[in-house]
Amino acid sequence: YQNVNYERWYQWWGTGNPVFPDEASTVKIWLETECGTVGSNWDVLQDPLASKGAYIRIKSGIANSTGPAPANTPANQVVIPFNIDIAGTYNFLGRAIGPSPTEDSYWVKIDNGPFVSANGLTSTSWQWGRLAIADLAAGPHTFTITYREVGAKLDKILLTTSNASVITPELLGPNCGVAPQVTPASFPLDGGIC
């Protein structure tokens, strides 16, 4: 659980002032993977259950890269720019399908950092899983995805200051030219998942 900021739950011990993370004021930034800069070794495929009906997957026939990350070239990468308004610790979650334990991972990096493995996204339907965690300053950033195991599918990304593992409601990523959606957490999601 190296990517869980568990200290948030006990930092107040001994102070006499119990303070728990305020999930209602968390930051959530939604990003659609297919609307990033998609390298030529990737396919953008259709699925009516994916957000906006599309997701990314490395092309069939490319060999796994489970040792080091593959060559650092634009063809191998999906690059998604984003902007942070409030500095903080951000969890990077991915809505993914990893059909088997040998088809459920990616290499990811934030800005100019090193590629790190995002593994264990095994699921036969769209599920959320943790990709990375980082302390981010306010301003522009990039999230880069490259392949690790062929067959893994990635729908969208959520950057959040929350440690929650259940994400509701799901919103469309404004990086596809969609106006940002604001839905108070107390309102139910109508009409299914976006």
Salt bridges, closest charged atoms under 4 A:
ASP43 OD1 - LYS59 NZ 2.73
ASP111 OD2 - HIS141 ND1 2.68
GLU149 OE2 - ARG148 NH1 3.98
ASP155 OD2 - ARG95 NH1 2.49
GLU170 OE1 - ARG95 NE 3.40
GLU170 OE1 - LYS156 NZ 3.89
